[in-house]
């Protein structure tokens, strides 16, 4: 028996953006269920969040986990191809999820995409996101597609690790001129947007960007100034920069940067001409967190591999 509250399902509530969406849904008084690959990961929700596995290999079970849900918030994706879990599998799994949502009678899907996706893109990340947007549009499900560029705040990886490199290395390499732009959005602002879109019914696509537009060089220089370090910031050929990132990744047992990320940055795919929807500027947030920003490296592979440690505590 249930108490009459609406059921909302969030993928990855024990991870990054999904966690903040789940927090807001709980505060709003909803029942919250998560679909996760990390059912044993410690979290702060206690018994307030129901836990179900994804069950991509058993679509009927997946549909059962979605039965009765009014909204599905889908944050599921992978950052890069690694160890048999890559973009192709993520695309197919998400298609299974959309079909399960339709079969279960989910009223609305709020789906996380990326700025400037294109099915013609040579970059598999952006191409896969575009394919899924089309699938969702054609599914008949009421939907909101949110297109963030770069997240910051909380347990983010990119902005934190730029600061970490600035703290630990005497030189920071910029891919090319570094004049390509980014429009980062705070994860709290993004979660607010996602929950607001869950209430609506209109189909829409929103560029989920923050209020501040920075070139990559400006971003690095601003972070260096805010955390109080003076570093030589050099323009380097993209291949040299990627090779340096690869070597650093080997030393850290992680993937620091990918080819798709370098290409996406340099092609200007992390900025749009849309009006910002976020309220928090990266610069003001970084100044408030200058003492702790980049103090500890955030490991992507560690978070994938070690699913019995809280997301923010993985080393």
PEHUMO-V269729 format. One record per pair of residues at least 12 apart in sequence whose C-alpha atoms are under 7 Angstrom apart, sorted by sequence separation. I is the first residue (numbers start at 1). GAP is how many residues later the second one is. D is the distance in whole Angstrom. If there is no record, write none. Layout:
((I;GAP;D) (I;GAP;D))
This chain:
((10;12;7) (39;12;7) (78;12;7) (117;12;6) (118;12;5) (119;12;6) (245;12;6) (302;12;6) (52;13;7) (77;13;6) (117;13;5) (302;13;7) (39;14;7) (34;15;7) (114;15;7) (33;16;5) (34;16;6) (35;16;6) (36;16;6) (37;16;6) (113;16;6) (299;16;7) (32;17;5) (33;17;4) (34;17;5) (35;17;5) (36;17;5) (37;17;6) (32;18;6) (33;18;6) (34;18;6) (35;18;5) (36;18;6) (190;18;7) (35;19;5) (13;21;6) (8;22;7) (12;22;6) (7;23;6) (8;23;6) (9;23;6) (10;23;6) (11;23;5) (12;23;6) (6;24;5) (7;24;5) (8;24;5) (9;24;5) (10;24;5) (11;24;5) (12;24;5) (185;24;5) (5;25;6) (6;25;6) (7;25;6) (8;25;6) (9;25;6) (10;25;6) (11;25;6) (184;25;6) (185;25;4) (5;26;6) (183;26;5) (184;26;5) (14;27;7) (183;27;6) (14;29;6) (183;29;6) (183;30;5) (182;31;6) (183;31;7) (109;32;7) (113;32;7) (115;32;5) (152;32;7) (181;32;7) (182;32;6) (108;33;6) (109;33;6) (110;33;6) (111;33;6) (112;33;6) (113;33;6) (114;33;4) (115;33;6) (150;33;7) (151;33;6) (152;33;6) (153;33;6) (181;33;5) (182;33;6) (107;34;7) (108;34;5) (109;34;5) (110;34;5) (111;34;5) (112;34;5) (113;34;5) (114;34;5) (115;34;5) (149;34;6) (150;34;5) (151;34;5) (152;34;5) (153;34;6) (181;34;4) (182;34;7) (66;35;6) (71;35;6) (107;35;6) (108;35;5) (109;35;6) (110;35;6) (111;35;6) (112;35;6) (113;35;7) (114;35;6) (149;35;6) (150;35;6) (151;35;6) (152;35;6) (180;35;5) (181;35;6) (70;36;5) (71;36;6) (72;36;6) (73;36;6) (74;36;6) (75;36;7) (151;36;6) (179;36;5) (180;36;6) (56;37;6) (59;37;7) (63;37;4) (67;37;5) (69;37;5) (70;37;5) (71;37;5) (72;37;5) (73;37;5) (74;37;5) (75;37;5) (87;37;7) (91;37;6) (178;37;6) (179;37;6) (62;38;6) (63;38;6) (66;38;6) (67;38;7) (68;38;7) (70;38;6) (71;38;6) (72;38;6) (73;38;6) (74;38;6) (87;38;7) (178;38;5) (179;38;6) (102;39;7) (178;39;5) (56;40;7) (63;40;6) (64;40;7) (59;41;6) (63;41;5) (87;41;7) (91;41;7) (174;43;7) (254;45;6) (255;45;7) (254;46;6) (255;46;7) (254;47;5) (144;53;6) (18;57;6) (166;58;6) (177;58;6) (142;59;6) (144;59;6) (145;59;6) (146;59;6) (147;59;6) (148;59;6) (172;59;7) (174;59;7) (176;59;5) (9;60;6) (142;60;7) (143;60;5) (144;60;5) (145;60;5) (146;60;5) (147;60;5) (148;60;4) (149;60;6) (163;60;6) (171;60;6) (172;60;6) (173;60;6) (174;60;6) (175;60;6) (176;60;5) (226;60;7) (7;61;7) (8;61;5) (142;61;6) (143;61;7) (144;61;6) (145;61;6) (146;61;6) (147;61;5) (148;61;6) (170;61;6) (171;61;5) (172;61;5) (173;61;5) (174;61;5) (175;61;5) (176;61;5) (226;61;6) (7;62;5) (8;62;6) (9;62;6) (10;62;6) (11;62;6) (146;62;6) (167;62;7) (170;62;7) (171;62;6) (172;62;6) (173;62;6) (174;62;6) (175;62;6) (176;62;6) (7;63;6) (8;63;5) (9;63;5) (10;63;5) (11;63;5) (12;63;7) (173;63;6) (175;63;5) (227;63;5) (6;64;7) (8;64;6) (9;64;6) (10;64;6) (11;64;6) (12;64;7) (226;64;6) (227;64;7) (11;65;6) (166;65;7) (211;65;5) (175;66;6) (210;66;5) (207;67;7) (209;67;5) (210;67;6) (211;67;6) (173;68;6) (209;68;6) (210;68;4) (211;68;6) (208;69;6) (209;69;6) (210;69;6) (211;69;7) (212;69;6) (210;70;7) (211;70;6) (212;70;7) (210;71;7) (110;84;7) (180;85;6) (180;86;6) (110;87;7) (181;87;6) (183;87;7) (110;88;6) (180;88;5) (182;88;5) (183;88;6) (190;88;7) (181;89;7) (182;89;5) (189;89;5) (108;90;7) (181;90;6) (189;90;7) (115;92;6) (186;92;7) (185;93;6) (186;94;6) (184;98;7) (149;121;5) (149;122;7) (71;127;6) (163;130;6) (164;130;4) (163;131;5) (164;131;6) (164;132;7) (160;133;6) (161;133;6) (164;133;6) (160;134;5) (125;135;7) (161;136;6) (123;137;6) (161;137;6) (16;139;7) (157;141;6) (116;153;6) (115;154;6) (115;155;6) (115;156;7) (155;157;6) (20;168;7) (17;170;6) (21;170;5) (20;171;6) (17;174;7) (21;174;7) (41;266;5) (42;266;7) (40;267;7) (41;267;4) (42;267;6) (43;267;6) (40;268;5) (41;268;5) (42;268;5) (38;269;5) (41;269;6) (15;296;6) (14;297;7))
